[in-house]
Amino acid sequence: RFTLNTLTQLVALRPDDAFLLVVDRPVDEMFRLGPNVEVVRIRIPARRPWLMRWWFGRPLGRVLRQWNADAFVSLEGPLATDMPPDFPQLTVIHDLNFEHRPEGLPQRWRDYYQTEFPRFAKRAQVLGTVSEYSRQDLARTYGLDQGAIEVFTNAADDAFQPASLEEREGARRALAKGRPYFIFVGSLHPRKNVEGLMSAFESYRALGGRWDLVVVGVAMWSDDLPALSEEMRTHVHFVGRLNNADLVRAVAGADGLVFVPWFEGFGIPVVEAMACGVPVISSNVTSLPEVCGDAAFALVDPAQPGAIAHEMHRLELDSEAAQSASQRGRARAKTYSWAATGAKLNKALNTLLT
């Protein structure tokens, strides 16, 4: 989302500039954003650390030189390592989960991130990230000047809007056998605390809770999913990755988002749920209190499944508190916009090019 939306903004704001989108695999037509955008593919056999080092080295450098590029903008971290030190480069490093919770990564990727990303952060003429928390974390962890790090926040797409009663009932039928449901959106990665969520949901049901749980996402590094009792399997629905339209319907149709990761650089599902007026139960760690502001239904310790279950049950029972959180959330979501982020990124790009 960040890459597509920020590129869309930059292309619109700079109609007289030529953009070269360099990719390693076929891209969706949605990335062909205008007549001033050309897509070049540098093939890579597989995404492995050593191949990533190769790809961002000579092959990328060759293309940039052929185009006589004025700058390189990396919206996901890596830089063009074969270019000279004074070649203008801007990078956005979204978070440092690999520094603080490396146990969730295969060793080869852990080594890649921990070796290369400090270099990227120090090499870029403009360094950005997606939250104030991540800005402070980058400065503290890598010994950087916090004031020199830009913040380019995420936002919810305009499609995320409150659902009608008919739309909510349709989502319930499609995803949860017609029952009200909580939703989780994210990769099924250890740092997302999916096991803690399952434990909390089981406790919630033991408290007398009647809603189901819909889990949107796929495993990143393995196919391991939390073991569920037979009773839980009736009420937990793993729906995999959804396309954008189906994701909007799933989120807007939910009665609550439960998003309790151990570590997050921003937490875009929180803002998307809030934009839909869906009450949010979120972790009280890393970037999430900042992103939620005072708009969450509850901020909870991700290490306390019992506390998470209690808030889930309270959300089901207390319609007045749920409605209040819905209203606060919609107001909070409006403070984030891709237009504002694009304008700030465009200003940083102007600085890079002067």
Secondary structure, 3 states (H helix, E strand, C coil): CHHHHHHHHHHHHCCCCCEEEEECCCCCHHHCCCCCEEEEECCCCCCCHHHHHHHCCHHHHHHHHHCCCCCEEECCCCCCCCCCCCCCEEEECCCCHHHHCHHHCCHHHHHHHHHHHHHHHHHCCEEEECCHHHHHHHHHHHCCCHHHEEECCCCCCCCCCCCCHHHHHHHHHHHHCCCCEEEEECCCCHHHCHHHHHHHHHHHHHCCCCCEEEEECCCCCCCCCCCCCHHHHHHEEEEECCCHHHHHHHHHCCCEEEECCCCCCCCHHHHHHHHCCCCEEEECCCCHHHHHCCCCCEEECCCCHHHHHHHHHHHHHCHHHHHHHHHHHHHHHCCCCHHHHHHHHHHHHHHHHC
